[in-house]
Amino acid sequence: MSPEQINEQRYNEKSDIWSLGCIIYEMAALRPPFKAQNHFALAHKIQAGIFDRIPTTYSEELWRVIQMMLRHNQDQRASVDDLMALP
């Protein structure tokens, strides 16, 4: 669930970018970026926006892309066009 969904804001393309970032993170790290015992604690961790780096066996470029996708502020989060423009 993206931060804007937790705040009961409108769902949009940036929510999908957040979800894709979570999936890519989990594929690389073999764990979700945010983990908690209940929904309230999970929402708090998502709102804090703090997550561990993916394993260093992956490139710095992949790490930066994930960070772009998991930016807490949806206005600063990567768009589809931003991601498509990456080399």
Secondary structure, DSSP 8 states (H G I E B T S, - for coil): --HHHHTT----HHHHHHHHHHHHHHHHHSS-SS--SSHHHHHHHHHHT------TTS-HHHHHHHHHHT-SSTTTS--HHHHHT--
